[in-house]
Amino acid sequence: MTTLILGLALFLGVHSVAILAPAGRDRWATRLGPAWKGLYAVVALAGLWLVVSGFTDARAHASTLYIPTAPMRAAALLLMLVVFPSLWASYLPGRIHATLRHPMLVATKAWALAHLLANGSSADAVLFGSLLAWAVMERISLNRRPVRPLQMAPAGPYNDAIAIVAGLATYALFLGGVHRWLFGLSPLG
């Protein structure tokens, strides 16, 4: 569990600089220029690698906190319907993006909650609970600081339709085998 926690500290730590010290983040980004993004990416990738390897190890030795019920697993599958279209909408300006304001954070919160509902080990609680808590804090923080422009696709009349169709297709791929291929488990049991 130590590796998982260290990975989360690095991954969420670097993603929390703007939450904890927005002015400091801006100073460092200005001072370092393009190297800031490189440093950020290296720390985030190192954290992600530690999260993945730490979670794999921690899950093998984790205690059971609760046993998910059939309704909890069904709710998780329904929540995941929101995740992939929201992710696509993050980069496709349209009504979905405007309504959700921060579609990537909506996707992260729905994904983490879905995985908390469907998995009941201590490792699951640490990983998905941490990501859910971070996404909630990030959303609150974003409402209090200036909006930074994101690189997105150009605005277009079909962006919402693309986000929905591509999102549902991605969801179907994950249900159809990608999740099992990547993580060794089928979300369908």
C-alpha positions in Angstrom: 0.0 0.0 0.0 3.0 2.3 0.5 3.8 2.4 -3.2 0.1 3.2 -4.0 0.1 6.0 -1.4 3.4 7.5 -2.6 2.1 7.4 -6.2 -1.1 9.1 -5.3 0.9 11.8 -3.4 3.0 12.5 -6.5 0.2 12.2 -9.0 -2.4 14.2 -7.0 0.2 16.5 -5.5 1.4 17.8 -8.9 -2.3 18.1 -10.0 -3.0 20.0 -6.8 -0.4 22.8 -7.1 -3.0 25.1 -8.6 -5.5 24.2 -5.8 -3.0 24.8 -3.0 -0.9 27.6 -4.4 -2.3 29.1 -7.6 0.0 32.2 -7.5 3.0 30.0 -6.8 2.0 27.7 -9.7 1.8 30.7 -12.0 5.2 32.0 -10.9 6.9 28.6 -11.5 5.2 28.2 -14.9 6.4 31.7 -15.9 9.9 31.2 -14.5 10.4 27.8 -16.0 8.5 28.4 -19.3 8.1 25.1 -21.3 10.2 23.2 -18.8 7.3 23.6 -16.3 5.1 21.4 -18.5 7.9 18.9 -18.8 8.6 18.7 -15.1 4.9 18.5 -14.4 4.5 15.6 -16.9 7.5 13.7 -15.5 6.2 13.9 -11.9 2.7 13.0 -13.0 3.9 10.0 -15.1 6.1 8.8 -12.2 3.2 9.1 -9.9 0.9 7.3 -12.3 3.4 4.5 -12.7 3.6 4.1 -8.9 -0.2 4.2 -8.6 -0.6 1.4 -11.1 2.1 -0.8 -9.7 1.2 0.0 -6.1 -2.5 -0.6 -6.7 -1.7 -4.0 -8.4 0.3 -5.0 -5.4 -2.0 -3.5 -2.7 -5.1 -5.1 -4.2 -3.5 -8.6 -4.0 -3.1 -8.0 -0.2 -6.0 -5.7 0.6 -8.7 -6.4 3.2 -12.3 -6.4 2.2 -14.2 -3.4 3.6 -17.6 -4.3 2.0 -19.0 -6.6 -0.6 -20.7 -4.8 -3.5 -24.3 -5.8 -4.1 -25.9 -6.3 -7.5 -27.6 -2.9 -7.3 -24.3 -1.2 -6.5 -22.7 -2.8 -9.5 -25.6 -1.8 -11.7 -25.3 1.8 -10.5 -21.6 1.7 -11.3 -22.4 0.6 -14.9 -24.9 3.4 -15.2 -22.5 6.0 -13.8 -19.9 4.9 -16.3 -22.3 5.9 -19.1 -21.6 9.5 -18.1 -17.8 9.1 -18.0 -16.8 8.6 -21.6 -19.0 11.2 -23.2 -17.9 13.7 -20.6 -14.2 12.9 -21.3 -14.8 13.4 -25.0 -16.7 16.6 -24.3 -13.7 18.0 -22.4 -12.0 18.7 -25.7 -15.1 19.4 -27.9 -16.7 22.7 -27.1 -20.4 22.5 -27.2 -23.5 22.5 -25.0 -22.2 19.5 -23.0 -19.0 21.3 -22.2 -20.8 24.5 -21.4 -23.4 22.8 -19.1 -20.8 20.7 -17.2 -18.3 23.5 -17.2 -15.5 21.0 -16.3 -16.5 17.8 -18.0 -13.2 16.0 -17.2 -13.8 16.5 -13.5 -17.4 15.3 -13.9 -15.9 12.2 -15.6 -13.4 11.7 -12.9 -15.9 12.0 -10.1 -18.4 9.6 -11.8 -15.6 7.1 -12.6 -14.2 7.2 -9.1 -17.7 6.8 -7.5 -18.6 4.0 -9.9 -15.4 2.1 -9.0 -16.1 2.7 -5.3 -19.5 1.2 -5.7 -18.3 -1.8 -7.7 -15.2 -2.7 -5.6 -14.9 -3.1 -1.8 -11.3 -3.6 -0.9 -9.1 -1.3 1.2 -6.9 -0.7 -1.9 -10.0 0.3 -3.9 -11.1 2.7 -1.2 -7.7 4.4 -1.1 -7.3 4.7 -4.9 -10.8 5.7 -5.9 -11.6 7.6 -2.7 -8.5 9.7 -3.1 -9.3 10.5 -6.8 -12.9 11.3 -5.9 -11.9 13.6 -3.1 -9.3 15.3 -5.3 -11.8 15.9 -8.1 -14.3 17.5 -5.6 -11.6 19.8 -4.3 -10.4 20.7 -7.8 -14.0 21.6 -8.8 -14.4 23.8 -5.8 -11.0 25.4 -6.5 -11.8 26.0 -10.2 -14.9 28.0 -9.1 -12.6 30.3 -7.2 -9.8 31.0 -9.6 -9.5 32.4 -13.1 -10.3 30.1 -16.0 -7.2 29.0 -18.0 -7.8 28.4 -21.7 -7.6 24.8 -22.8 -6.6 23.5 -26.1 -9.7 22.1 -27.7 -11.1 21.2 -31.1 -12.7 24.0 -32.9 -16.3 24.8 -32.1 -18.7 23.0 -34.3 -22.4 22.1 -34.6 -21.7 18.4 -34.2 -19.3 18.4 -31.2 -22.0 17.2 -28.8 -23.1 14.4 -31.1 -19.5 13.4 -31.6 -18.9 13.4 -27.8 -21.9 11.2 -27.2 -21.4 8.8 -30.0 -17.6 8.5 -29.4 -18.2 8.2 -25.6 -20.8 5.5 -25.9 -18.6 3.6 -28.4 -15.7 3.9 -26.0 -17.9 2.6 -23.2 -19.0 -0.3 -25.4 -15.4 -1.2 -26.1 -14.5 -1.2 -22.4 -17.5 -3.4 -21.7 -16.7 -5.6 -24.6 -13.1 -6.5 -23.5 -10.8 -3.5 -23.3 -11.3 -3.3 -19.5 -10.4 -7.0 -19.2 -7.4 -6.6 -21.5 -6.1 -3.6 -19.6 -6.9 -4.5 -16.0 -7.6 -8.3 -16.0 -11.2 -7.8 -14.9 -14.5 -7.6 -16.7 -16.9 -4.9 -15.5 -19.7 -7.3 -16.3 -18.4 -9.9 -13.8 
